[in-house]
Structures are given as C-alpha cells and as structure tokens.
Amino acid sequence: MSAIVIIAIAIAIAIAIAARQPTMRFVPIKTVDQQAILAWHSVREGWKEERTALLNRVRRLLAEFGIVIGRSSERLLTALPELTDDSRLPDAMRAMLLEAREQFAALHARLACCDAQIAAHIRNSPAAQRAGELMGVGPLTSSALAATVPDAKVFKNGRQFSAWLGLTPRQHSSGGRTRLGRISLRGNVYLRTLLIQGARSTLQSAINTEPARASRLQRWIIELYGRKGYYKTLVAIANKHARILWAMLAKDERYDTSAWQRHPLNQPLLPGNT
C-alpha cells in the first residue's frame, strides 16, 4: 500500500470521527442560484479593482506630462474628453487616452450589468429585502448576505455569527483572567468588508443627526465614538449589524427599531413585584 493511499485513509477516518462530534459545526450548503449570484459579486469586485487600477495608471501617466488631476475618479473621468484634444499632449498620448476612455465605458457597462443582476436577486429574495431595511446595509450587502448564509439558524446566536465573520476579538485567556485582543479577521472577507463599509455611512449619519432626534442606536454610536475613536467604532457597528441581521434572518423578522422596548429587562416592575 502506497503512502498516498495510507494518507487518504487517515484523512477519511479523521473526517468520519470529526463528523460525529456533538460540537462540530458544518458549513451551510448553498444552492446553485446562490452560488451564481455570488459569482456576479465576485466578478463585480474584479472589474471594480480593474477600474481603480486603470484610473490610477492614467492619473500617473498624465502627471508625467505635467497634468495633475485630483484623486476623485469623477474629476478624471470628466476631464478625459478634453484631454484627448489637449495640444500639450503628444499624439501617441492622446491615442492612449482614447483607448482608456473606451475601456472605462466597457467597465462601467459591465458594472451596471452586475448591479442589475444583484437588484434582480434582491427583488426575488425576501431575506435580502428584510436585511436591506437596516441602516448601513445596502443592496450589495443584503444580496451577498442572503446568498452567503442560506440558513442563519446554523448559528446558535448572533455572537457566533459575528465570530464567523471575523468581527469578534481574539481571546488570550489563562488562569481565569480574560484578555481580549484585536478582531480575528477570519471568515468571509467580502461580507465583513461590506459590513464595515456600511458602518461608515451609519456612523456618519449618527454624527450628522441632531441629538434630540437621534435614535437609541445612534446615541450608542455617538457615545462609543467619543470613547473609542473612529476605527474601533466602525468595527463595533459592523458587529452590532451582524448580530441584528442574524436575529432578522434566524427568526424570520423585519427590522424593528422599538424591539428593545419590549425586552423583559426594559419592562416596568408591577406593584408588589421585585
């Protein structure tokens, strides 16, 4: 018996033993449609990175000719038509800018096609529609969440779901003393990135809201922002969103801003009760 066969048998035995353990967690199986919509998400990210790389490349090449444009992508795209006729640039450079304009147009068309596919998925997915009701959760996040998590009930609670996304701190505990480190950054990178990006808009909205009109969640965000700073607040908001989304998906509920008021700990004590 060869060494490869022995290793394969050992791996099969280890998998069989692990599968029978009561604490084993299994990855939820995605449907073909969910895998297909995630493919659109993946392709969209690739084309977006290609667009960013092309923007930076064109901006660098123009700077070599003494033409400096701001970092905003809209400024460069707006200036390109005029630059193709700019007499300060040689003919070869203007020809290159024409090619770049065609490439930008093609990338924008592909990105629009991806957005259309994602929008169609949201219209046909009740879970994605419910997730989109939470502030800071846009079309990309709600669609990716519904496709990535077929059944939120495989997670015991919201903290387990947040840990699966890599949004909980690492633990370095010993001797009965708990030490928490940085967030683990393990799990689904794409979904975690979308939640943190959504946390930026949520934080900005809380900062711009008048204190008298701020919700309970926004007051918590402002108080945390004053104590922990910008980046830790973003992670905390993303963690909070992950737990809320788990509750909405696992319990098949819509987002309710006043749900906390119905919690037993927030109910007034009746006379005679302690």
N, C-alpha and C positions, 0 to 999 in steps of 0.2 A: 504494500500500500504506500503510495507516494505521500510526500509531506503535504502537498496541496490538498489531497483528499482528507488527510488527518485534520488539517486546519479547518476545512469546510465542515467536517463533522463536529468539531469542537464548537464552532460558531453556531451551528444549528442547535446543539444541546444547550448552549448558553441562552439563545433566544427562547427556546422552549421553557427553560427554567424561569427566565425573567417574565415571560408572559403569564405565568401562574402566580406571580407575586401579587398580594392584595393591594399594594401601594403603587403598582405600575400604572403609568399614565400613557394613554395611547393618542396618537395624532389623529384628529378627525379626518375622515375620508372626504375629499372634495368630489363634487360631481363634474362631469365633463363640461357643463356650461360654466361652472365656477372657474375651472382651470382656463377656459377660453377667455373669460373676461379678465383674469389675472394676466394672461398673455398680452392683452391690449394695454394693461397698465405697465407691464414691463417694456413693451415696445415704445410706449409714450415716454417713459423715463429716458430710454436710449436716444430718442430723437430730440428730447429737450436738452440732454447733455451735448449732443452734436450741434444744436443751435447755439448753445452757450459757447462752445469751443470755437465755432465759426465767428461769432461776434468778437470774442477776444482776439482772434487771429487777425481779423480785418482791422480792428482798432489799433493793434500793434503795428501793422504794416503802414497804416496811414500816419502814425506818429513818426515813422522813419522819414516821411516826406514833409514833416513839419505841420501836419494837420492833426490836432489833438481834439478829441470829442469826449464828452463826459461819459461816465460809466453807465449811464442809463441806456438800456437797449433801445428804447423808443427814440432817443436822440440820434443814435447811429442809423437806425432804420429810416428815420425821417430825412437824414442828411444824405443818404446814399444816392437818391435820384440826382441831386445837384452835383455830387462828387463825380458822377460818371461823365459830366460835361465840364469839369473843372480844368481850366487851362494850366494850372500849376502842376498837374499830374501828367506823366508821360502816357502815350497811347497804350502801352502794354499794361500800365497800372489801371487805366480806365476800363480796359477789356476785362481785367481780373475782377473789378468791382461789378461789372455786368453779370459775370458768372456767379458772383456771390449773391447778387440780387435774385437770380433765378433759383439758387439753392435755398435762400431764405423763403421764397414763395412756396417751393416744394415742401419744405419742412413745416411751414405754417399750415399747409393743406393737410399734411399727414397728422399733425397735432389736432386739427379740427375734426378729422375723421375719428381719431381716438376719443375725443371728447364726446362725439355723437354716439359712439358705441357705449361709452360709460353712462351717458344720460339715458340711453335706452334700457340699460341694465337696471338703473335706479327706478325707472317707471314700472318695471316688472318685478321689483323686489320690495315687498313690504318691510323687510328688515332694514334695507338701505334707506327707505323713506323715513322710518322711525329714527334711525341714527342721525339723519340729516337735520332733525328738529333741534338737536343740541348745538348751542352756540360754539363756534370753533370747529365744527365738523362739516366740511364742505362736500361737494359731490365726489371728489376723488377719495376722501377718507371713508365716506359712507359706503361707496361701492366696493372699495378694497376690503373694508371690514366684513361686509356681507359675503364676499367671495372667499375670504381667508378663513372665516370662522363659520363653518356650516352649522354647528350646534354649540352654542355657548354653555350649555348645561354640562359639557365635559369638564368644565372648570368648577371647582367647588364653590368659589366665591369670587368677588371682584378683585381681591388682592392676588389670588392665584392667577387670574387672567392678566393683571398688570405685571406680575412677575414673569409670566410667559412672554410678555412684550419687552422685557428688559427695563422696566421703569421703576423697579424697586431697588433699594440699596443692598449691597452685599453685606453679609454678616460675618464678623470676625469675633466670635464669642467664645469665652472659655472661663471656667471657674465660676459659672453663674453670673458673669458680667457680660452684658450685651454691648457689642461695639458695631456700629453701622458705618459702612464706607460709602463709596460712590455707587451710582446706579450700575447694575450689572451689564447693561448694553447687550444682553443676549436676547435671542428670539428673532422675530420678524423685523428686519431693519426698515423695510419700506413702510410698514404700518406705524412703527414707532416714530419714524421721521415725519409722517403726515400728522400724527397727533401733536408732536412738538411744534410743527409749523402752525397748526390750528391754535395752539396755546398762545402763540404770539398775537394773533388777532384778538383772542379772548382777553389777554392782558391789556392790550391797547384800548379795547372797548371799555374795560373796567376803569382804566385811568381817565378816560375822557368822559365818563358818566358822572353827573352831579351826585355828590354824596347823599342827598335827600332822595334821589330816585334810584340809587344802586340797589341791586338785589342782594339777597343773603350771600350768594356765591361770589358776587363782585366785591362785597365788603370783605369777605375772607381773602380774596385775591389781593386786594389793596393792603390789608394788614400784613399778609405774608410777604408782599413785595417790599414793604418798609423794613422788615426784619431780615430777610434772606437775600435780597438783591434780585437782579433780573434773571439770570440763568437758572438758579435753583427754583425760582417761582415758575418758570416755564415747565420744568420737569414735574413740579408738584401739580400744576394744572393738567398736564398730559396724563399724569397718574390718576387724578380725580376724574377726568373724562373717561379713561379706560374703565374705571370701576362703575361709573354711571352707565356706560354703554353695555357693560356686561349685564347689569341689572335689567336694562331695557330689553336685551336680546334673550336672556335666560328666562325672564318672566313674561315675555311677550307683551310688554307695556310700552306706552308712549311716554315721552319726556314730560314730567310734571314738576314745575318749579316750586309748588307748595307741598310736595310729598313729605318733606321733613316735618311739617307741622302736624302730620297725622301719626308721627312716630310715638310709641308709648312713653318715651322719656320726656317728650315735649307736651304731654297732656297735663292739664292742671289736676292737682290732687282733690278728690272729693272730701267733703267734711267727714271726719271720723277715720279717714284712711291715712296711713303713714307710709 
